[in-house]
Amino acid sequence: MILSYRPIVYSISVTGQKCELMCKHCRGVFLRNMKWISNGNELLEAFHEARRKEIKFILISGGFDRNGRLPIEHLLDYIKRAKEETGLIVEAHLGLFKDFKKIGGIDALLLDVIGSQDTITNYIKGNWNVEDYEFVMKEARRFIPLIAAHILIGVDCGRIKGEYNAIDMVERANVDALSILTLVQGNYEFEDLVKIMKYARDRYKGHLTLGCMRTKGRKRFLIEKIAIELGYNGIANPSVEAINYAKNLGLEVKELLGCCVFTPNRIPMNTRLQRFHLVDM
């Protein structure tokens, strides 16, 4: 079986379009379509708006500082309250935030993992060490129900540098899910991408998916095809071609209306939602 994810997520940016890093592959573009909030009351209203719209998943994100962290301290108490009032499934993209004892009300931590110190220092211009990712993943497991890593292949201008190390860190940290991403403008050697995708499947035995951020054009289906053939557990927003290809291989395809880091039996127990909306295709 392979899971076809249709993410319906209410996304919040706590920094608006501001990001101190402004990496070349994003430059804040992915923050534009999020709901911008600047204080606790606006965060509470965003949660309730999501609930009124019957959206079950909410993502807290935004731009990072030079230490690779989301500036979220002033909102932590409001997140707990918003979770209690709405019962939504809360995902958080906190970067290298480390004071997890202060965190409550978050069901899933999403962490972009980079395996090259050179990429961190010279491409991202960040003031942190590559080892920080493994520490955060392991530490977060003590406080947050579900830990999901994301690895963007070719993040450093399409160059393959630390992807294998990133996968190794994710495997050692024993996270709950790993999502592989590819650049929207795929400036990389396709053979290298296939090798990394295969290494991820061989090395990481947990819930492995092809995430939302993916190369456009014909390469998009080719990447999906590789994921299906390698035995990935799911694909976010798969093309019709990919769904048909999986069925032609004799695979059962199930659609889930939610984020690809979850599975039907892996919804956090502290949410009011009992299960995914799971449908046959």
C-alpha positions, -999 to +999 in steps of 0.1 A: +000+000+000+011+036-006-005+067+010-016+096-011-016+127+011-037+158+004-024+183+030-051+206+042-033+227+068-038+262+082-004+277+082+007+306+105+039+327+102+048+343+135+073+366+117+052+377+087+075+375+056+106+384+077+134+360+079+170+368+089+184+340+067+166+346+034+182+315+017+183+316-021+159+287-026+132+304-006+138+341+001+107+342+022+084+332-007+070+303+013+059+326+040+037+348+018+007+325+017+007+319+055-015+338+080+007+365+095+004+370+132+024+391+156+010+385+191-008+360+212-043+372+206-039+370+169-026+334+173-057+325+193-079+340+166-060+321+139-067+288+157-103+295+161-106+306+124-091+273+114-116+255+135-145+274+120-132+264+086-131+228+098-094+226+091-080+200+115-042+207+112-025+239+120+012+247+113+032+272+133+061+285+113+079+316+101+114+330+094+144+319+114+171+340+131+208+336+126+209+308+151+184+288+131+156+292+155+120+305+152+114+334+176+085+318+194+091+324+232+065+351+235+038+328+221+044+296+240+017+301+266-008+311+239+000+279+219-009+258+249-042+277+254-051+276+217-046+238+217-068+234+247-096+256+233-097+241+198-082+206+199-065+211+166-035+190+156-006+214+161+026+211+140+055+234+146+085+244+124+107+257+152+142+252+137+169+246+163+148+258+193+161+237+222+142+247+254+116+220+250+106+221+287+087+253+280+068+238+251+032+225+255+004+219+231+025+209+201+018+175+186+045+173+159+079+190+155+090+194+119+127+200+115+147+207+083+180+188+087+211+199+069+242+176+069+269+199+057+287+225+079+299+243+048+262+247+036+252+261+070+281+285+073+286+297+037+252+292+019+227+298+047+251+321+067+239+305+099+256+305+133+251+269+144+268+235+140+256+206+120+256+185+152+228+206+166+203+189+144+209+155+160+208+170+195+175+187+188+158+156+173+169+134+203+160+160+229+126+169+214+115+132+216+113+136+254+087+164+251+068+162+218+047+132+207+059+131+171+092+142+155+095+145+118+126+153+098+127+170+064+157+167+041+159+190+010+180+174-017+203+199-033+196+227-008+230+243-015+223+256-050+217+221-063+250+207-051+250+174-032+270+180-001+256+168+032+225+148+023+239+114+032+251+127+066+216+142+072+200+109+066+224+092+090+216+117+117+179+112+112+184+074+115+205+077+146+179+101+162+152+074+156+126+100+146+090+091+138+090+102+101+113+114+074+101+135+044+124+139+014+120+172-005+135+184-038+141+219-052+112+235-071+137+244-098+156+211-098+192+222-105+209+189-097+220+157-114+190+134-115+212+103-109+224+119-077+189+125-065+179+088-072+210+076-052+200+098-022+164+087-023+175+050-024+200+056+005+172+071+025+150+041+020+178+016+027+191+035+058+159+047+074+133+020+081+106+043+095+077+062+078+094+077+047+076+100+023+080+124-006+071+157+008+052+188-005+082+207-019+090+191-052+105+198-086+082+211-113+076+198-148+083+163-161+109+155-134+081+157-108+065+125-120+099+108-125+107+116-088+073+102-077+079+071-098+112+065-081+096+069-047+070+043-056+095+018-069+117+023-038+089+015-015+083+049+000+053+049+024+036+080+010+036+109-014+022+144-007+001+157-035+010+130-060+002+135-097-025+115-114+003+098-133+019+086-101-014+073-087-021+053-119+015+040-120+012+027-084-021+010-092-006-005-123+021-021-101-007-037-081-003-013-051-033-003-030-035+035-029-052+052+001-058+089+003-053+108+036-064+143+041-035+155+062+002+161+065+025+133+053+044+130+086+013+112+101-002+078+095-038+067+103-025+050+135+000+077+144-022+107+153-011+121+186-033+107+214-038+141+231-059+155+202-097+154+200-095+140+165-098+102+165-084+094+131-077+106+096-103+109+069-092+078+050-107+070+016-103+044-011-091+057-045 
